[in-house]
Every structure is written in C-alpha cells, then in structure tokens.
Amino acid sequence: MSRLVHLAIVPTESEAEIVCALLRTEGIECDHQPTNFSVGSMDGMPGGGPREVVVAEQALTRAQELLAASGATESLLRTALGEPAAALLVAKDNGVLP
C-alpha cells in the first residue's frame, strides 16, 4: 500500500471492519488503527474505542464515493458524534450551510 490517508473515524473496531469490507469488495485496500483518543483512554493498552479507517492516497476519492453511495457516511457520523452534530456536518457537506 502506498501512502495512507484518513478516510473516516468510526466508533468501534467492528464498524471499521465493515467499512473496510465494503471497500475491499470494490478492490480498495483498507486498514484501520486506533485513534489517539482510544489509545489514550486505555492508557496505551489494547482495547476498544474509535478507529481511524485509512486507504491508499490514490484510492481516497473512490473510497469516499463508495461510502457516500452506501449511505454509510451519514450513519457513521450519527453514531460517532450524536444526532445534532452529525446533522450539522451533513448539512454543511451538502452545501446547505456555509
């Protein structure tokens, strides 16, 4: 895999695996890693918490399109951030808010 770039933050490792499975079915290599928050919350020990999904830089645009087409983006935001914050971010991404 070439240079890895951020695609999404998801609340759990299971959800990161689901996102990666979707991407892999389309031929996009994917990986996930603990976020700084999740590592810090467990005092450096392995454990749960938010995961960052990463893809190869050249696959980023296609991966974003797949997540958007699947409806996963809005659902992941709602799960990770809670309904009000997610609604604001989705509205901003859709051009409804400046």
Buried (B, 14 or more C-beta within 10 A) or exposed (E): EEEBEEBBBBBBBEBBBBBBEBBEEEEBBBBBEBBEEBBEBEEEEEEEBBBBBBBBEEBBEBBBEBBEEEEBBBBBBBBBBEEEEBBBBBEEEEEEEE
